[in-house]
């Protein structure tokens, strides 16, 4: 990957695609590093198509090439294939296309476009591991840094030593296979000490938003730094949590009440509002974040 030697208006420019709220935050991170953002895809239409097809490719890569445990799955390119896949995998099953939906019966199967169908994993919890690949300034070689585990909007989320080792191993093998620099949010199912690969987002995601409250550098700054080959710091500064709500408008009075809460911040986007909180424990922070969202909902 190209590493810029000079950061100036005439040297390094980037174009961004994806969710408009995530793109906005990422744009700020690049601009703080002196990078010119020349174009954005406000509808996220390009990234949606890339994400949908890379999901199937990544599951195949994870299971066949890397030997990672994954849910049983099938790719559906038309309504008939969707019905067959759901029947073969059994109910409930999970349909992942432009959105993620749990389908509990044949009557609930609805064609919404090309998708991946997975059998439903009876898991203990779902976790996100944020991995960052950039240049290690000490060696000049590519290296990977791991943020503390995230689950249910909380970071750090406690995992047993064996589970944490397995989760980091899955994240390492997936990100190494992808091969590029950047930030990756690797989604996994945990059942006992076993970890099943579910999905990976290349770049910031909603679940990684909590890092903006808990770490010295949040996911947007880390992704920008990694793409530019700059030093990485994933230091956790406080336990924290996030909660979000889809909104068209945020009532001013509700926003004021949310921001008046101790250790709470709110990020208002085009399609959703995110409440970020820190506290002595991640659980306490989650309660604060949920209370803030209740105020935002009016």
C-alpha positions in Angstrom: 0.0 0.0 0.0 1.2 3.5 -0.8 2.7 5.4 2.1 2.8 9.2 1.6 6.1 10.9 2.1 4.6 14.4 2.3 1.3 15.4 3.8 0.2 18.6 2.0 -2.7 19.8 -0.1 -0.9 18.8 -3.3 0.4 15.4 -2.0 -2.3 13.3 -0.4 -6.0 13.2 -1.1 -8.6 10.6 -0.2 -12.2 9.7 -1.3 -14.6 8.2 1.2 -17.6 6.0 0.7 -20.0 4.4 3.2 -22.6 5.3 5.9 -22.9 9.1 5.9 -22.6 9.4 9.7 -19.4 7.3 9.8 -17.9 9.0 6.8 -18.4 12.4 8.4 -16.4 11.4 11.5 -13.7 9.7 9.4 -13.4 12.9 7.2 -12.6 14.9 10.4 -9.9 12.4 11.3 -8.2 12.7 7.9 -8.4 16.5 7.9 -6.8 16.7 11.3 -3.9 14.9 9.8 -3.6 17.4 6.9 -5.3 15.2 4.3 -7.7 16.6 1.7 -10.9 14.7 1.4 -11.9 15.2 -2.2 -15.1 13.2 -2.5 -17.7 11.2 -0.5 -20.5 8.8 -1.3 -23.3 10.2 0.9 -25.6 7.3 0.2 -23.1 4.6 0.9 -24.3 2.8 -2.3 -20.8 1.8 -3.4 -19.8 0.3 0.0 -23.1 -1.5 0.4 -22.5 -3.6 -2.7 -18.8 -4.2 -1.8 -19.8 -5.3 1.7 -22.5 -7.7 0.6 -20.3 -9.6 -1.7 -17.2 -9.5 0.4 -19.2 -11.1 3.2 -19.7 -14.3 1.2 -16.1 -14.3 0.1 -14.8 -13.8 3.6 -16.9 -16.6 5.0 -15.5 -18.9 2.2 -12.0 -17.7 3.0 -12.4 -18.2 6.7 -13.8 -21.7 6.5 -12.0 -23.2 3.5 -8.6 -21.4 3.5 -8.1 -20.5 7.2 -9.9 -23.4 8.8 -11.8 -21.0 11.1 -15.1 -22.1 12.7 -18.0 -20.3 11.0 -21.8 -20.8 10.9 -23.1 -23.0 8.1 -24.0 -20.7 5.2 -25.2 -20.4 1.6 -25.3 -17.6 -0.9 -28.7 -16.6 -2.4 -28.8 -14.7 -5.7 -32.5 -15.0 -6.3 -35.7 -15.7 -4.4 -35.7 -19.5 -5.2 -32.1 -19.8 -3.9 -33.1 -18.0 -0.7 -36.0 -20.4 -0.1 -33.8 -23.4 -0.7 -31.0 -22.1 1.5 -33.3 -21.3 4.4 -35.0 -24.7 4.2 -31.6 -26.5 4.1 -30.1 -24.5 7.0 -33.3 -24.7 9.1 -35.2 -22.2 11.2 -34.4 -19.9 12.7 -31.7 -18.7 10.2 -30.0 -15.4 9.6 -30.3 -13.5 6.3 -27.5 -10.9 5.7 -27.9 -8.5 2.8 -28.3 -4.8 3.0 -29.5 -5.5 6.6 -29.4 -8.4 9.0 -32.6 -10.3 9.7 -33.5 -13.4 11.8 -36.0 -15.5 9.9 -38.0 -17.8 12.2 -40.3 -19.7 9.8 -40.8 -20.3 6.0 -43.6 -17.7 6.0 -41.1 -15.1 7.1 -38.8 -15.6 4.2 -38.8 -12.5 2.0 -36.6 -11.7 -0.9 -34.8 -8.3 -0.4 -31.9 -8.8 -2.7 -28.7 -10.9 -3.0 -27.7 -12.1 0.5 -25.9 -14.7 2.6 -28.0 -17.1 4.7 -26.5 -18.5 7.9 -27.7 -21.1 10.3 -28.6 -19.5 13.7 -25.8 -20.0 16.2 -27.1 -20.5 19.8 -24.3 -18.3 21.2 -23.6 -17.0 24.6 -22.7 -13.5 23.3 -21.6 -11.6 20.2 -18.4 -9.7 20.5 -16.4 -7.3 18.3 -12.7 -7.3 18.2 -11.1 -4.1 16.7 -7.8 -4.8 15.1 -5.6 -2.1 13.5 -2.9 -2.9 11.0 -0.2 -0.2 10.3 3.5 0.2 10.1 5.4 -0.4 13.4 7.8 2.6 13.7 10.3 0.4 15.6 10.7 -2.1 12.8 9.3 -0.5 9.7 7.2 -3.6 9.2 3.4 -4.2 9.2 2.1 -5.0 12.7 -1.4 -5.5 14.3 -2.7 -3.8 17.4 -5.9 -5.1 19.2 -8.3 -3.0 21.2 -10.1 -4.4 24.2 -13.2 -6.6 23.4 -16.5 -4.9 22.8 -19.9 -6.5 23.4 -23.4 -5.1 23.9 -22.0 -1.6 23.4 -19.6 -2.0 26.3 -15.8 -1.8 26.4 -13.9 -3.5 27.8 -16.1 -6.6 27.9 -14.7 -9.3 30.2 -13.7 -12.6 28.5 -11.9 -15.6 29.9 -8.2 -15.9 29.0 -8.8 -18.8 26.6 -11.7 -17.0 24.9 -9.7 -13.8 24.5 -6.8 -15.7 23.0 -9.2 -17.5 20.5 -10.8 -14.2 19.6 -7.5 -12.5 18.9 -6.4 -15.5 16.9 -9.5 -15.3 14.7 -9.0 -11.5 14.3 -5.4 -11.9 13.4 -6.0 -14.6 10.8 -8.8 -12.7 9.1 -7.0 -9.4 9.0 -3.8 -11.0 7.8 -5.7 -12.8 5.0 -7.2 -9.5 3.9 -3.7 -8.0 3.9 -4.2 -4.3 3.7 -3.6 -1.6 6.3 -6.5 0.0 8.2 -8.9 -0.7 11.0 -11.0 -3.9 11.0 -14.0 -4.6 13.2 -14.2 -8.4 13.4 -17.6 -9.8 14.6 -17.7 -13.1 16.4 -20.0 -15.4 18.2 -18.8 -16.8 21.5 -20.1 -20.2 22.8 -18.1 -21.2 25.9 -14.5 -20.8 25.0 -15.2 -21.4 21.3 -15.3 -18.4 19.0 -17.0 -18.4 15.6 -16.2 -15.9 12.9 -19.3 -14.0 11.7 -18.3 -10.9 9.7 -15.7 -8.2 9.4 -16.0 -4.5 8.5 -13.0 -2.8 6.9 -13.1 0.6 8.5 -15.1 2.1 11.3 -18.5 0.6 12.3 -21.3 1.4 14.6 -20.2 -1.1 17.2 -16.7 0.4 17.2 -18.1 3.9 18.0 -17.6 3.2 21.7 -13.8 3.6 21.2 -14.3 7.3 20.8 -15.1 7.5 24.5 -12.9 4.8 25.9 -9.6 5.1 24.1 -6.9 7.7 23.6 -7.7 7.5 19.9 -11.1 6.3 18.6 -11.8 4.1 15.6 -11.9 7.0 13.1 -8.5 8.4 14.1 -7.0 4.9 14.2 -8.3 4.1 10.7 -6.9 7.3 9.3 -3.5 6.8 10.9 -3.3 3.2 9.8 -4.1 4.0 6.2 -1.4 6.6 6.2 1.1 4.2 7.9 1.3 6.4 11.0 2.0 5.2 14.6 -0.9 3.4 16.4 -2.0 3.8 20.0 -4.9 1.6 21.3 -4.6 2.6 24.9 -7.8 2.2 26.9 -8.3 5.3 29.1 -11.6 4.5 30.7 -14.3 1.8 30.8 -17.2 3.0 28.7 -20.3 2.2 26.6 -22.4 3.5 23.8 -26.1 3.3 22.8 -27.7 4.6 19.6 -31.1 5.5 18.3 -32.3 6.1 14.8 -33.7 9.6 14.6 -34.8 12.2 12.1 -34.7 15.0 14.6 -33.3 15.3 18.1 -35.3 17.4 20.5 -33.2 20.3 21.8 -34.5 19.8 25.4 -33.7 16.1 25.3 -30.2 16.8 23.9 -29.6 19.3 26.7 -30.7 16.8 29.4 -28.5 14.0 27.9 -25.5 16.3 27.8 -26.1 17.3 31.4 -25.4 13.8 32.5 -22.1 13.0 34.1 -19.4 11.7 31.7 -21.9 11.6 28.7 -21.4 12.9 25.2 -23.7 12.8 22.2 -22.9 12.6 18.5 -25.9 13.5 16.3 -25.7 12.3 12.7 -28.0 12.4 9.7 -29.7 9.1 10.5 -28.9 8.2 14.1 -27.7 9.7 17.4 -25.0 8.0 19.5 -24.7 8.4 23.2 -21.2 7.8 24.6 -20.5 7.4 28.3 -17.6 6.6 30.6 -17.7 5.5 34.2 -15.9 3.4 36.8 -17.2 0.3 35.1 -18.5 -0.5 31.6 -21.8 -1.6 33.1 -22.3 1.8 34.8 -21.4 3.6 31.6 -24.0 1.5 29.7 -26.7 2.6 32.1 -25.7 6.2 31.5 -25.7 5.8 27.7 -29.1 4.1 27.8 -30.5 6.9 29.9 -29.1 9.5 27.5 -30.7 7.8 24.6 -34.0 7.8 26.4 -33.7 11.6 26.6 -32.9 11.8 22.9 -36.0 9.9 22.0 -38.0 12.6 23.7 
